[in-house]
Every structure is written in structure tokens, then in C-alpha cells.
Amino acid sequence: MGQELVASTRPRRPAPLGPAFLASGLPLAGITILATAIRLTSLSRQPLWWDEGWSVYFASLPLKRMLAATAVDIHPPLYYALLHWWSSAFGFSPLSLRLLSVLFGVGTVAAVYWLGRLALGRSAALAAGLIAAVSPMLVFYSQEVRMYGLVTLLSTLSWCALVRWSAEGKDRNLWLSAYVATVTLALYTEYYAVLIWLGQCLYLWLSWRRRKSDRPPVRRFLLAVASPVLLYLPWLAYCLPKLLAYVVQKQAIEGYRALGPLAYLWDYLSAFAAGHRVAPAHPPALYTATALCLLIVAAFGLLSQPRQPDGLALAAGYLGLPLAGGYVVNLVSPFTPQFFERVLLPAAPGLLLLAVAGIGRAWRLRRWAGLGALFLVLLPAANLPFVLSLPRYSERDYRPVFAAVRKAASEQDVILCLHPWQYGYAIAYLPPRLRHPFLAPVAEWQDATTRRDELQNLLRQGRIWFPAHQTLGRILEDEVTTDLDTLSYRGAEGWFGQETLLLAYAAAPGPLIGGSVAAFEGGPRLLSSQFTPQAESGSGAIAVRLTWAGIEPDSGLQASIRLLDAADRLCGSRDFALATSEQHVSLFVPWGTPATNLRLVLVVRRGATELHPESEPPGKYALTLGRVSVTPPAGQPPSPADLGLSGRPAGSAIGLDLIGHAPVTASVVQGQDLTIVLWWSCRSTPAKEYVLFLQALSPDGTVVAASEERVTMGSWPMTEWPPGTIVSDEHRLLIPARAPAADLRLVAGLLDPVDRKPVDLGGRKQVNLGAVRVTQPVRNFTD
């Protein structure tokens, strides 16, 4: 095993196909498989975070707009262009987007192996590949939708080409071209790659000075140094004025402080060695100890380089100069957000190669010492379980936000985004039918008139879903919220963590009609009510205007408007705090709501106590405002996955498909009702009113509980369902008080109303809905 970097300037000839090849090829294949498996592990566990949202935003733009947009960003456009083409072929899901980074990460492992073979020999190359395969830092950025994996791959390949070009051989012009191409592409991927180029210039200069007899002509040296810069000048000329202005503004806003030399060096070297410490639950002692293990072996390898000038030149250029240059940048323009060490990730393989050189030196002293050094260098892999499993960015996880949007939104709805990263989230997390977010022109929206006019235009298109970010000043968020509350009717609001408030709005689709009025016990008086008399299932909204009296500020009074069918089953609801005078609210009609006349009611409560409206009989706490005609949906309904349904779809010959069911509660107490919600999709209008049966079966197949009812309890006869409709169908199954305390299997099916024969559903007479555990009631005995 080699001990020095660049042990020889002569390129090693490939081994012939035979035992030597197999001895090297099979382990390399195993390392590649290992690297791929690790990088695919938990690939979808972490949410996208802000920077990844920016990546998706840029990738979603047409290439011409992308170039203009990245000119004022802190990264060049190459990665975004590749991601644009990749997503055009494989889609915008977070999994497919991250697979591109996985490819870059696995490619980097292979490139580190190749560079290790050029610099240290075959055995050392295998060690280098293995260390890179399990490196927490390299794994981390093989799973992010960012450019750091790509720039590390390109930088490593450029070092490979540079080492080959600087050696003797017939193909030097070919390797020079490969070097110029890869380092230029790296420069077009990340601005910090200029430090890699400067390090390579240092390596070339030191190597050129050392070599006397076979020194290449000065013009070749200058060609290698200058060509990447010349190819990079067009982009710099295009973006530099805008980029400098952006960096100055960003630095003034974020206000980072420069790190001292020791803190700077430890932060970078420990990250290169053991990755990022991703969360407080990541043990600091483990992180520090494993990082020190690799750094000690790398320092041991560095001690062997003064006797090997080429190795010292490579170490200085690959690792030393990028770290030194990064420190100068840190002093001039500090940039230390979370995980800031990523900007110099292309230099990390240099540290790994020094560690391999340390293993080689220890091996030459004693074999057991070499094995011990290898063990120490592999210890940072103990951080991988924490890197792969600990949650990151929990407060910025937009998956629940857009899960709520997917379940309730329609094709006409607009996702209003004030930040480009939110736009990227919407592209990645929403299905194609909803993938049309609107990115507000923030500069233009500083003018209130322009902002309100644009909001009115958006409201004419459809309902607005507005994820209002509640940090970063939120000045514009508050102004937009105030405008929307004035121009439209708020239909939903919900907090997701402490940073995101999801709001939804709808304009009144037409004239409102008058509804009931009443005085409620305790003082609140509803002086007038108006509401929309008609709304579309799934994509419609019922606008409600209420005028109150007798309500003190901060009274704590809450209210709900609810849609009820003929069986008093809840079809939709909207909770809100009461205003002191007039207020506008809206109820978004959920997907699956029966297209029939439904009752619109109002419930007022103080805390958990519902207040009785004086116009209603005793015991009735819901004031009927009027009736709303719900019409069938016109747009494409959400998929079963978007609705959060369980179970396999089951088709039938009667034109009705069971597309799933809401997840069933895990347990139910003896003597209580079990709520079961089935979802139907109508391909063609059924000719009969089929009967639904529900059963709870004991482990031996005995029927413990059963019911037979019309679908939707008859509130919307299925013989009136138009094709393309989806219907939510809620039922309750009474679990007898004498039911066994055991796990019961739930099944459902349809019966022909004439001959009582079961309808074939997906080749079965009944559909399995899962299991529920029956428990005994808790009995309290008192004296």
C-alpha cells in the first residue's frame, strides 16, 4: 500500500484482465454497490429545505430565464440546467430530484478511487474508495438537491486529469483537454470552485519548478492555467455586477461574523472527516472523537509528504490552498449559516487521500499498524446512522402543508408564494394537476394598488392557498393577508410548526342570499347572515357574511359553519373566532361531498360549551342558516394517495369503483360505534340503488357486528351520480357490548337490491378494510 501522494509521475498501466484485475475489480464493484446502497438509504426521509427549494425553482424555469435568475444568485447555472433536463425526463418529485445527486455521489466515489490509484497505487485506491463510500460528508451531499455533489465530482475528475497530464505519456493533449473541460464545468457549478482552480495552479507551479530535465514548456503551463479562466470570462462578464450587488445586500441582511483561524480550521476539517453534526441528538463526543481519529491519521500521512515533493504539492493544492483561500473569504465576506462547510466540499477528498497516505505509512512500519489506521479512518462512518435518520429542518417541513393542499385543492386554485423556495416546494410536492404556483413579484408588490389588483386577478382564477411564512420579518406576508381578508372570504387557516401559517381564500362566486338570525345564550346576537346558495363539490366555496352584536373584544367566542346531509352527517366544517361586528368567512366544499341540497348550520361556543340559539328548540345548538345546493365537480379529482386513503382500489361491473377508505381507528371500546368512511368513484351511473354491507369478523370468521345501509345513507342516490364523480361515504358500525376483546377484521361489500347477491369488487365478494382491536370499557368503582 502506497504511503505518499503521487508516488510516481509515470501513469501506471492498467492491469491485464486476470487475477490481478479481479482482485481489484471485484472489491471496487463491492465499494460501488455499498456507496449506492448507503446513498439510497432514507433518501426521502428528510424534507426539502430552503436551498433545495431554490434549486427546484431554478430548474423549473425555461433556460433563458434561468440564466437571468442565476446571475443574481450565489451559484452559477450549470447544476440547475442539468436538474432542469433531469426533471423534464424523470419528474419533479423529491425522490427523483435527489436521485441525480445520488449519481453524482457514487461517481465521486469512483473518481476518488481513480485519483487514489494514480497517486498512491491500487491497494491504496481501494482504501480511498471505501473511505469515500462511507464518508458522512459525501453521503450527506449525495442526498441533497444541491450542486455540491456535482462540483465535488467535477473537481475530483479535474485532479485526475491534471495528474495524468502532468505525467509523461502520449495522451497529454487529451488529458489537458479533459482537465480544462472538467475544471471549467466546476467553475460553472460553484463560485468557490475558483479555489480548487487556484490550488491546481499551485500544484502545477510547484511541480513545474521541481522538474528540471522534463519540464514542460512555459506555454503549456500557461495554457493549462489560463484556459479555464478564458472559458469562464463570458459568464463573469454577464453576472458579476449583479452578483456583487446581491452579495453585498445578502451580507448586510444576514450579518454573519468571521470565524477565528482555529474555529475555522476545526469546523472545516471535522466536517470533512465526520460530516455535519445534524442535530442535538447527534452525540457530540462520538462526532468529535471519530473526526479526530481520521484527522490524526491524515496528519500522519502529511508528515510523509515533505520527502515526496509531488505529494506535498498535491496536498498543498488540493486541501491547503482551498482552506487558506476560504479563510480569506471568511474574513472579507463572512458566511457561516448552518452547514456552511459545504462550500469547500470539493476539497474534502484531499483530506481523505492524506488519511490513506497515513494508512500506507503505518502499513510500511507494521501491518497491524496499517490495519489499525484503516480502522480509525473508517470510524467516522459511525455518524452515518445519525446523518441518515435524525430529522432536520422540522420547522421548515412543507410536506404537511402541501398534503393539506393536495387533499382539498382543485385545478383552478392558485398557490401564492412570496419566496422562490416556496415556489420550488410547490413544484416538488404537488401533483401535476395542481402544479401552477404563482410567485409574487415582491418589488412590484411594495405598491399597495398594484398588489391588490393582482390579488383580485388571482381570485378570479380560483381559490388562493397562501403559505404565509412567519419569520424573516413577514412584513409583506402581513400586508397580503390584510388585503386578502378585505377582498375575499377566508376559507381555511392552520399552523404548521411555528414558521408557517397556511391560509386559504375564495371570492364570493355570485350574489349572496339572506339566512337566519338569532340571539345566543350569554349575549352574542347574530343580526344578519348571508351565504352563497350554490357551490361545486371539491372546487367550490360557500361564502358567508355574518354581522354580530353583543360581543366584547377578546371574548374567546368561537364558531363553526357546517354542512350537514339529510342524515345529519358532517360533510364539511370551518372553525373561526367571532368578530365584534361584520366578518367574512368561507367554507371550502370538500371533495367527495354529495351533490345534493345540504343544510348550512352555525354553532357558537365558549370554550367547549356550545351556546343555545334562542330560536331553536331546547337541546338544539345548531342554527340552520339555510340550504346550499352542491353541484357535481367539473375538474379532475385528487388521487386516492392525495386524499390519504388506505386499501387497494376495487373495480366492479356496475360502473362503481371503491377507490379506498379513510384509515380506520386502531381500537374501539365495546358498545361504541366505529366510524368507517368509504370512497367511491363513478365510471358510469349505476342502474340500481345497491346496498352496502359492513361486517366485523372474529379471528375464526364469526360475524360479530354487521350493518346494511344505502350508500350515502340515501342522501344522494347513486342512480343520480354523474360519471367522473367521487363520493365520500360515512357509516357507523355498532360494536356490541358483548363483542370479544380481540382483533376484528373489517370487511365491506355491495349487495344487489333485488336478488341480494354480492357484487363482484375486484374479483372479490367483499373488500378487506383492515383490523380493529376491541377493548373493554374502563370501569371506575367508588364507595
N, C-alpha and C positions, 0 to 999 in steps of 0.2 A: 504494500500500500504506500503510495507516494506521500511525501511529507511537505513538499514545497509547491507553491503555486507556480505554474508554468515551469515545470522541471526541465523541459527542453523546448527550444524554439522550433524544432522539427516536428511537423504534424505526424502523428502516429498513423501507420497504415491500418486500415480495417482488418480485423482478424478474418481468416478464411472461414467458410461455412464448415463447421466441425465441432468437436468437443469444446474448444475454446469459445466458439460463438455461442453454443448452447449454455455454457457456464455463465456467460454474460447476458445473453438474450432472454433466457427464462427468468432470471431474477429481475431484469428490467421490466419484463411483462408483468411480473407479480407486483412490482412497485407501482406501475401504471394503474393496474386494477385497484390496488389499495388506495392510491390517490383519488381515483374516480369514485370509489365507494365512500370514502370519507367526505368528499365534497358534495355528494348527493344526499348524504345523511341530513335529515331535518332541514331540507332545502326550503320548505315552505313554512317552517316554524315561526320565523321572525317576520314581523310586519315590514312593509316598506317604510323607510323613514324619509325625512325631508329631501336629502340629497338624491336618494333613489327616485323620489317623485319628480325632481328636476330632470333626471335622466330620461324618464318616460315622457315628460313634457317635450323635451327637445327632440326625442326620437319620433314623436307623433307629428312633428311639423314637416311640411314639404322642405326639401333640401335647401332651396334658396332662402326660405325664411329661417331655417335652422342656422345657416351660416351667419345671417344677420344677427340672430338672437345670441349665438355663442360668442360673437365678437364683443359682447358686453358681459360675458360670464367669465369665471375664473378658470375655465378649461377650454382647450381648443376643440374642434368639431369631429375629429376622426372617430372616436368611440361612439358618439351619438349617431353618426352616419351609419356605422356598422350595425348599431342597435336598431336603427330605422329599417334597414334592409332585413335584418333578422326578424323583427316583429312583423314585417309585411309577409314573411313566409310562415312564421310559426305562431303569430298572435301576440297579444299584449298581456296575457296572464302573468302574474308574478313568477310562477314556476318556469314558464318558457323564457321569460326575460333573464332569469338567473342562470338558466342552462348555458347561455352564451358565456357568462363568467366562469362557469364550471369548465368549459372547453379551454378558456384561456389559462385557468389554473392548472389543469392537467398538462397543457402544453408547456407551462413554465417548469413543471417537474421534469419533463423530458429535456427541456433546454438546459436546466441546471445539471442534469446528468451529462449532457453533451459537453458543456463547458468544463465540468469536472474531469471528464475523460481527456479533453485537450490539455488541461492544466496539471492534472495530478495522476492520471492513469485510470485503467479500467476498474480496479477494485475500489479505489477512492471515489470514482464516479458513481458506483452503486451506492456507496455510503452517502454521497451528496444527494442522489436522487431519493433515497429513503428518508433522509432528514427533511428534504423539501416536501415530500409527500405528507409528512405528519406535522409540518410546521404550523402552529396555530395561527400565525400571522398570515401566511399564504392561504391557509384554508379559509380564514375569515373573509378575505377579499376575493376568494373564488365563489362566494355565495352572495355577493352584493351586486346590485345593478349599477355599478360604477366602473370607471375607466382604469382603476388601479391594477387590476389583474392584467389587462391588456398592455399597459405601459411596462409592467414588470416583465411580461413575456417578450415584448419587443426589445427592451433593454438587454435582457439576458441573451437573446439571439444576436444583438449587435455586438456584445462582448465576444460571443463565439466567432462571429465573422471577423472581428478585429484581431483576435488571437491567431486565427488561421491566416489572415492577410499579412500579419507581421512576421510570420514564419516563412521559411523557404518553401518553394513549391511552384508548380507550373500554373496553377489556377489563381494566382494572386489577384489578377484583374477581376476575376469572378467574385472573389471574396471581398474585394474592395467595393464592388457594386452592391453586394449583399449588405455590407456594413453601412454604406451610405443610405441605402433604402430603409433598413430597419431603424437606424437612429433618427432618420428624418420622420418616419412614421411615429416614433416615440415622441418626438417634439410636437407633432400634430395631435398627440393624445393628451399630454400633460405638460404644463409650462415648467414644472420642476424637473422635467427630463433634461433641461439645459445643463443641470448639474451633472447628470450622467455623461453628457457630451463633453463637458469640461474635464471630468475625471478621465475620460478616454483620451482627450488631448494630452493630459498629464502623463498618462501611461505611454502614449506614443512618443512623447518628447523624452521621457526617461529611457525608454528602450532605444530610441534613435541615438541618444548621446552615448549609451553604453557600447553600442555596436560600432566597431571601427572598420573592420575589413568588409563586411557585407552590409554596411549601412545603406538603406535605400536613398535615392536622390531626394534632395530637398523638395523638389516639385511634387513628388509622390506624397511626402509628408503633408505638404500644404494642401494638396488635393483632398486627402482624407479628412483633414481638419475643416477645410472651408466648404466643401460640397454640401453638407447638411445645412449649414447656415444660409448658403445661397438659395437652396430649395425652400428654406423656411421664411425668407425675407418677404415673399408676397403676402403671406398671412400676417406677419408682423406689421407690414405697411397698412393692411386693411383694418386691423383690430387695435393696434397699440394705443392710439389716442383715447378710444372709448374704454379700453381695458384699464388704463392708468386712472382715468376718472372714476371708474367703478371701484377699483381697489382702494383709492383714497376715501371714497364715500363709505365703503364697507368697513374700513379700518376705523373711521370716525364713529360709526354707529356701534360697532361691536366692542371696541375699546380693549382689546387683548393686551396683556403685558408681556414683555420679553422675558424669556427664561434665562437664568444664570447658566454658566457653562456646565457645571456638574449636573444640575437638574436636567438640562437639555440632553446631555450625553446619556444619562441613565434612562430617561424617557424613551429615547430612540432605540438604544441598544437592548433594553429589556423588552420593548415591543417587538423588535426584530427577532429576539430569541424566543420569547414565550407568548407573543401575541398581545392583545389588549386584555386588560382586566375589565371584563364586560359589565360587572355588577357587584354590589357589596357582598353578595353571597359567594362570589368567587374568592376562595381563601387567599388572603394576601401573603401568608407565609409560603404556601405552595407556589404561588406565582413568582415571588422573589427568589426562592431557593432554586427553582428549576431554571429561571433566567440566569442566575449566577453560575449554575453548572455549565451551561453552554458557553457563557462568556469566558469562564476560566479556561476551558479547552481552546476557545478561539484565541485567547491571549497567548496560550502555549504555542499555538500554530503560528502566531505573528512573530514570536521570538525566533522561529527558524528562518524567517524571510530575509534578514539582513545578509545572510550568506548566499542568497539567491536573488540577484538584482531584478530579474524579470518578475519573480514572485512578489517582491517588495513593491515594484511598480504597479502590478495588478491590484495589490491590496490598497495602495495609496489612491489609485484612480477609482476603483470600484466602490470602496467604502469610505476612505478618508476624506477625499475632496468633497463628495456629496454632503457628508456630515458637516464639514467645515463651511461649505457654501450655504447649507441650510441654516447654520448658526448665524451667519452674517444676515441672511434674510430675516431671521428671527429678531435680530437687533433693529433692523431698519423698518420692517413691517411685521410686527408680531402677529402670529396666527396660531392660537392654541385652543381650539374648541375640543370637544370630546373626540378622542381617537385621531388627533391631529398628526400622529406619526405616520399616517397613511401616505402623506405627500412624498415621503422618501422611500416608499416601499421598493422601488426598483433597486435600491442599494442593499436590501436585505439579503439577497443571495450571496453578496460579498462576505457577509459575516458567516454565513453557513459554510462557505468554502474555506474560510480561515479555520473554522471548527474542524472541518475534515482534514486540513493540513495538521492541526493539532493531534487528531487521532493518528495520522500517519507517523508523526514524530514519536508519539508514545508507543506505537507498534514497533518501531525500529529499536526502541530501548528494551521493551519487554512486550511479548504478545498479550499477556494478561493486562498490561497497562493500556495497550491499544483497545482491548475489549472493554475495559473499564471506562476509557474515554468515550467510546461509542455509546455506552450505556448512559453516561452523563449527558451527552449531546441529545439523546433521544428522550430524556426525562421531561423536557418542556411539553411533549405530547400529552402528559398528564393533565394539561389545561384544556385539552380538546373537549372533554365532556361538558365543561362549563361554557366554553365558547359556543358549542352547538346547542345547548339546552337552556341556558339561563335566558329569561325574557329580557329583551332590550326595547327601549322606546315605548313602554307600556302606555304612557300618557299620549303618545302620538300614533297609536294604533287606530287606523281608519277602517279596518276591516269590519268592526261592528257598525260603524257609521253607514258604510255603503251596503252592508247586509240589510239594514233597515230600509234604505232607499230601494234596493233591488226588490224587496218584498212588496212595496207599496207604490212605486213609481210607474208611470206609463211612458209610451214612446214620445208623447208630446211634451213631457216635462223637461225642465231645464235645470242643470246642476250649476249653480252660480259659485264661481271660485274667485277669490281675491288674490290667491298666491299661485304661481306656476306649479309648485309641488302638489297643491291640491288638485290642480288640473291633471297632473300625472297620476295621482291616486285614482281619480275618477276613470281615467282611461284603463288603468290596470285592474281595477276591482269591479267595474260594471260590465254587464254583458253587452254585446254589440247593439241590441235594441235601445239601450239607454246611453250609449257611449257618445254623447254630444254635449260635453260640458261647455260652459261659457266662461272665458277668462276675462274678468273686468279690466278695462284699460284704466289702471289706477291713477295715472297722471291726469287723464281727462275727467275722471270722476271726482276730482277735487272740486269741480264746479257743480254745485247742487242741482242746477237746472238740467245740465247735461245728464247727470246721474239719474234723476227722476224720469226723464224722458226715455232713457234706455231701459230702466226698470219697467216702465209701462209697456214698452215694446216686448220685453221678455214675458210679461204677464199675459199678453195677448197670444203668445205661442202656447202656453200651458202653465202648469203649476211650477213653482220655483222651489227647489231644495237648496238651502243655503247653510253649508257647514261654516259657522262663524268661529274663527279662531280667537280664543280669549286671552292670548298673550301677545307679545310684540307690539304693545300699545293699543291695539284694537280700535283705533280712532275711526278708521273707515268702516270697520265692521259695525260699530255702533250707529254710524250715520246711515248705512244701508239698512240696518234693522229698523231704525226710526222711519225711514222712507217707506219701507215695505209695510210696516204697521199702519201707515197713513193711507197708502194706495190700495191695499188689498186686505184679505182676511187671513189671519194666521191659522194654519191647519194642524201644525204639529210643532212640538219643541221637546228636546231631550238632551240631557248632558251625556257625553261620552268621555269619561275621565274628567280632569279638571281643566282641559285646554280647549275642548271642542263642544260647542252648543249647536246642535242640528235644528234648524228652523225650516218650516215649510209654509208656503203662502199660495193663495189662489185668488184670482179676481172673481168678482161676482159674475157668473155666466149670463145673467139676464135679470129681469125685474124680480124683486122680492115680493112675497105676499105676506099679509099680516097673520100673526099667530096669537096664541093665548097669552093672557096676562094673569098675574096672581100676586097675592101677598103671602110671604112665607113666615112661619112662626119665628119669632125672635127679631123681627123688624125689617128684613130685606123685602123690597117691593119691586116687582117687575112691571114697569109702566108700559112697555111696549116690546113686541118681538116681531121680527120679520125674518123670513128664510127663503131659500131657493126651493121652488116646488118640484124641481126635476133635476136629476143628476145621473151620470153614467157610471155603471159599475166598474170599479178599477181605476178609471181615469178621471172621474168626476169629483166635484167638491160641493158640499152644501154650505153656502154662505149664510151666516146667522148674525143678525144685528139685534142687540139687546140694550134696553135703556133701564137703568136701575135708580132707585132712590132708597134712602134709609140705610146706607152702607157707609160706615166710618172708614177712613184710610187705615190701612194695615189691620183690617178686621180679621184677616185669616180665613175668610169665607172662600170656599171652593165650589165649583160647579162642574157638571158633566152634561154634555149633549149626547144623546144616544139614539141609535137606530134599532128598532125592535120589529121583528116579524109578527105574523098573526099568532104564533105560539109564544110570544114574548121572549124569544131568544135574541140575544145580543148580536147584532150584525156589524156594529161599529160604534166607537165612542171617542170622545175628545174631552179631556180634562183641562180646566183652566182656573185661574184665580179671578174672583169677581172684581170688576172695576166699580168706581164710585158713581159713574154716570153711564155714558154710552160706551159700548165696546163691540168690536167686530171679531168674530171667530169663525172658523170653518171646520167642517168635518169631512175629511177625505174618505170617500166611499171605498171600502177595501175591495180588493179582488175577491171574487167568489160570492159577493153579495147577491142574493136572489133578485132578479129583475122583476119586481112587483111593487105594489104600494106598501110602504113601510111607515111605521109610526115614529115621529121625531119627538123625543121627550127631553125634559130638562130636570136635572136633580141638583139641589143645592144642599151643601153640608157644611157643618162647622166641625172641623176635625174629622172624626169617624162617624159623627152623628148626622143623619140625614134630616133636613128640615121639612116639615109637612106644609105643602101648599094649601091654603085655606079653601080653595075651590075644589079640592079633591076629597073623596070620602076618607074617613079615618083609616089609617093603615096604608094609604097610598101616598108614596113620597115622590112619584114621578109626575111632573106636569106635562101633559101632552100639548106640544106647540102646534101640531098639525100633522099632515101626511105628506110624504115625499114619494114621487114616482121614480123608481130606479129603473133605468133602461139598460139593455144588454151592452157589453163593451164593444167598441169598434176597433180597438187596437190589438196588437199581439199581447197575449197574457204572459206573465212570468213563467219560468220553468218550475217544475217541482223542486229543484235544488234551490232556486231563488226564494221560493215560498217556505223553505226549511222543512219540507215534508220527508217522512220516513216511508219505508216499504217500497216494493217493486211495483211498477205500473202493471195493470192487468186489463187487457182489452176484452171486448165482447162483440158478439154478432148483432147486438141490438142498437149499435151506434153510440154506446155509452162506455167510457173507459174510467176505471178507478186509477187515478194518477198518483195516489199516495194518501197518507193520513198524517195528521199532526202527531208529534211524539206523545205517546201515552205515558201518564204519570207512572212512576216506579212502584207505588204502593197505594192501596186503598183500604179503608177500615171497614170491617163487617157492618152491614146495614147502611152503607152510604152509596151514593151514586158515583159512577165512573163516567167521566166525560170523554166521548170519542168523537173526533172531527174527521170526517172523510172528505176527500176532494175528488170531484167528478169532472170529466171533460166530455163534452158532447160533440161527436163527429157528425151525427145525423139525428134529427129529432126522433126519440123513441115513439113507437106506436101505442104503447101501453104505459100505465102507471105501475111500474114494478114496485115490489115490496122489499124493503131492506130488512135483513135479519142480522142480529148480533148475538154472539154466544161467548160465554166464558167457560172453558173446559178444564176439568181437573186433570192431573197427570195421567189418570187411567182413561181419559176420554169422556168422562161423565159430564153432562151439561149441568153446570152449577147455577148459571144465570143466563137468561135469554130474553130477547125482545124482538118484536116485529112492528115496524112502522113505515109509513110512506117516506120516501126520500124528501128532505127538507121539511119533514112533518106536514107535507101537503101545502106549505105556504107558497110554493111555486111549482105547480105540476110539471113533471118532466116532459109531458107531451107538448109543453109550450116552450121548451128550451130551443133556442136557435143554434144551428151548428157553429162551432168555434167558442162556445161558452164554457167557462169553468165555474164550478159551483162549490162553495163550502157548505158542508152538510153536518151539523152538530146534533149529536144524540147523547142520551144518558142511559146507562145500563145500571140498574139497581143490583148491587151485590147483597144477597140475602144475609140476614144476621146470623144464620146457621151455616154460612159458607165455610169450608175448611180453611184454616190458616195455612195457606200453601201458595205456591206459584201457579196461577191460572193462565191458560193460553187463550188469547182473544182471537176470534175469527169473525168474518163478515161475509155476506153474500147477498144476492138478489134472487127473489122468487117471482115466477110468473104469476100474475094475479088470478089467472083462470085455472090452470092445472096444478099450481103450487110446485112446479118443478124448478129446481135451481138453475139459474142462468150460468152458462159457462163463462168464467172470468179468467182469461189467460190459461186455458186448459185445466182449470180447477173449479170445483163446485163452491169452494169457499176460499177466502183470502186470509192469510195469517197476518194479524196486526201486532204481534209481539206478545209479551207476557207481563202480568201484573202480580205483585205479591199482596196477598190478602193478610191483613194483620188484625189482631183483636183490639177492641177499644180499651183505652186506659181507664181503669175504674179506681176512683178515689173513695176510700171508706173513712168516714169521720164519726166521732162519737156524737 
